Amino acid sequence: MKIWNLIEETLQSRKMHMTLIDPAKQNLDAAGEISKAAEAAGTDAVMVGGSTGITQDNLDGTVDEIKRRSSLPVIYFPSGANAIARNCDAIYFMSMLNSRNVRNLTGEHWRGAPVIRQLGLETISMGYVVIEPGMKVGEVGEADVVLRDDTARAVGYALTAQYFGMAMVYLEAGSGAPSPVPSDMVREVRRSVRIPIVVGGGIARPDDARSLIAAGADIIVTGTLVENGDFERPLKEIVGAVRDSRTAP
């Protein structure tokens, strides 16, 4: 089954959680152990990627080790065309809609697209929107970050993603953000678009996940949590909160 079909099918009955593993943040053995623990915790998929330090070697090695240690789908979360995960199950073909640099809108994409076609990888189109504070991804991506109280702008970007025909929209506060994307912002975006909403950055507690799901998020992503060691219990609690939550009408 294609990964997009799996996502669509799963979201018909419940919300999803994905674990983000950055190849530059740990060695291959640790990445494999994280994926094994994440699968045991009930996460639905592993996303692999990071803002800096991604090479073809550490990317391919990480994907291979994750696949060796778990049966989870692996989705490449790209930072550029310099490295493409050759053995991933799918790739988010995403555009940072609020970047000031055209490289992040379409520039890396035209470079990577022929390679993706040659490898025969499944693509999932995504509009990527960086929300304040943005952290490292906002800096590297030269994002004109959406302020936390500028809900109208977030809605506009989300609608742009939908009208461009993108499959999903990702609201990103940035890895290690002190707090997640505001629930009120997610709620207004949910009221405005039909496509699935992914939310990541700063989600460190079950209550964070519950609030975002209740506001209308479809997929919750956690990454920094698993980089800090001793993450099994908090990850399981967050995954449980996602699976047990219901979206508010």
Secondary structure, 3 states (H helix, E strand, C coil): CCHHHHHHHHHCCCCEEEEEECCCCCCHHHHHHHHHHHHHHCCCEEEECCCCCCCHHHHHHHHHHHHHHCCCCEEECCCCCCCCCCCCCEEEEEEECCECCHHHHHHHHHHHHHHHHHHCCCEEEEEEEEECCCHHHHHHCCECCECCCCHHHHHHHHHHHHHCCCCEEEEECCCCCCCCCCHHHHHHHHHHCCCCEEEECCCCCHHHHHHHHHHCCCEEEECHHHHCCCCHHHHHHHHHHHHHCCCCC
